[in-house]
Amino acid sequence: MMTHQVEDCTESRELMFGRNAEAVSRPRRPVGVESRSEQVLTTKVGLHIPVGLAFEEWERAGRQLSGLLNSSSWWLGDWLVYGKDHYADRYELGIRAAGLQYQTLRNYAWVSRRFDLDRRRSALSFQHHAELASLRADEQEIWLDRAERMKWSTKQLRNAIRAQREGTQQQTDAAAATRRLAVPDNRLQWWHKAAAQAGTELGEWVMATLDAAADQVLKETDRQLTHE
């Protein structure tokens, strides 16, 4: 069985950025030892970036640091979920000992619980998933597919969700308005009588009559436009 030990690191570390290699972490070299120009030295308070670092290497370092930041949200969320599930009476002690803010961790944990490991998309950020965490699982999958296919940013995903919600609400409002047609009693009785003579329900008769009237008006309008 493979095990992983997380240790406190007080020493500075070096991130190796090479054209054909992933980032590699190494202990800091003693003073006076030559280091390769593509090495970026990380410390608890910042980065030591070598003079003359190529743009491509600097850009690659940024992508890898961003990936670490994104992954850390999942890591911390999963860490808290495990703690709450296994150490219900002690997990808060672990949070304080780690010097972490519970509110932030709680948000991470909520998103982590909403997405099992096999449903998380590596091509999308933690924040993409956070935008969808409140939705049903089937809706989450639809939006994850769209965001991944369209390569949306978090903001673009949020705007797309908002646009769909607003469009759905407008359609609902329009449908509700059509159902609230005020009809005088004498007119309604007249329509009932006509529908009965036609051998149909009132609703069907009203729809058929209105459709026929609309069709006649539109055809007449088309004929007038043709002769002009």
N, C-alpha and C positions, 0 to 999 in steps of 0.2 A: 504494500500500500504506500502510495506517495503522500508524504506529509509536507506541510509548508509552515515554517516558523516565522512569525512577524516579530521583528526585533526593533528596539529603540535604536535609532541611528543618530549619534552625536557628531560623527565625522561628516565632512563634506563628501559629496559623491560626484562622479563624472558620468555624464550621459554621452555615449558614443553615437555620433550621427555619421553614417557612411552611406554612400550611394547604393551599396548592395547589402546593407545590414540594417537590422532593427536597432532601436536604442538599447545599449547595454550599460548596466550600472557597475562601476568599479570603485574600490576604495581610492581615496585621494593619494596621489603620488607624493613622496617626500619632496621638500623644497630642494631645488637644484636639478631635479630630474626633468629631462625634456619631455614635453607632451605634444601629441599630434595636434595640428591646427584645427582639426574638425571636432575636437572635444569641447563640450560645454560643461563647465563645472557648476554643480548646483550646491547651494547651502541652504540652511534653514531661513536665511534672510534675503536670498536673492540668487542671481545667476552671475557667474564669471564667464563672459563670452570672449574668446580669444580675438585679438586684433587680426584683421584680414580674413575673417570667416566668410566663405562664399555665400552669396545670396541664397543659392539652392539649399545649402546646409542650414542656414538661418531659418528659411521657410519650413524645411522639414522638421527642425526642432520645434517650431511653433505648433505644427500639426500634431506632433507627438505629445507635447505638453498639454494641448487641448484635449487630446484623447485621454490622457491620464486624469485630467480634471473631470471629464464627463464620466469616466469609469468610476472615479472615486464617489460620485453621488450614488451609483448603484451599490458599490461596496459598503458604504456607510448605511444605506437603507437596509441591505440584507443583514448587516451586522446587528442593527437594532432589532429587526424582526426576530432574528435568532435569539437575541438576549431576552426579549419580552416573552418569547415562547418557552424558553428553557430556564430563565432565572427571574421569574416574575417578582420575587421579593428582593432582588439584588441588582437588577440591571441598571437602575438609576445610579447606584454607586459606581458602576463601571463607566457610565457616561461622565460623571463628575471627575473620576480619576483620569479619564482621557482628555479632559479639558474641552469637551464639546458642548454645543448649545442644543438643548433638548428640542426646542421648537423647530430648528432646522432639520435635525435628525428625524423628527416625527414626520415632516413633509416627505423626506426621502423614503422613510419606511412605508408611508401610505402608498406612494407610487410603486415601490417594490412589491408590495402585497397585491397590487392591482395587475401586475404583469409577472407571470411566472417566467423563469429563465428561458424556456423554449419559445416564449412569445416576444421576447425583446429583440428589436431590430438593431444590429450593430451599425447599420448605415445611418441610423437616426440617433439624435442625441437624447440624453435623459430628459431634457426639457420638452422635446417632441412628445415623449411618452407622458410627461406630466400634464400637458395640454389635454390629453385624452383620458386621463385616469378616471374621471367622473362618469364616463360613458359606459354603456354595456359592452361586454366583451366582443360581440359581433360588430358593433359600431366601431370599436377601437381597431379591429382588424381592417375594416374598410378604409378608415382614415390613414392607418399606417401604410397600407398598400399605396394609397394615393400620394402620400408625402414622399414615400421612397421612390415611386415611379417618376414623380414630377420634380424630385430633388428640391422640395420646399424647405425654406428656412422655418424656424419656429414661428416667426411673425406671419409668414405666408400661410402656414397651417392654421394659425389662430384666425386670420382673416377669412379663410375659406369656410371654416366652421361657422363663424359669425354670419357670413353671407348666406349660407344655407339656412340657418335658423331664422334669419330675418325674412328670407323668401318664403319659408314654410309658414311663418306667422302671417305674412301678407295674404297668402292663399287661403289660410284658415279664416282670416277676417273677411275676405271677399265672399267665401262660401257662406259664412254666417249672415252676411248682409243680404244675400239672395234668399235666404230662408225667412227673413223677417219682412216679407211683403204684406203691407196692410191692405185688407180687402173689406169693403163694406158688406154687411150681412145680406142685403138684398142682391148684391152682385154674386156673392158666394152661393146663395140659393139658386140663382139663375144658372150658374155654372154646374152645380150639382145636377140640375134637371137636364141640361144639355148632355152631360157625361152619361147620365142614366139612359137617355134615348140613344146615345151612340154605343151603349153596351160596354163602357169602360169605366175604370176607376177615375175619380176626379183628378188625381195627380197626373195620370197618364194622359187624360184628355187635355189638361192645361198645357202640358209639355208639347203634345202634338199640335195643338192649336197655335201656340206661340211659335213653334218651329215653322209651321206653314205660313203664318203671317210674316215672319222674318224673311223666309225664302222669297215670298212674293214681293216684299219691299225691295230687297236686294236686287232681284231680277229686274224690277222696274227701273231702279237706279242705273243698272248697267245698260239698259236699253236707251235711256236718256243720254247717257254719256257717249254711247256709240253714235247717236244721231247728231250730236253737237259738232 
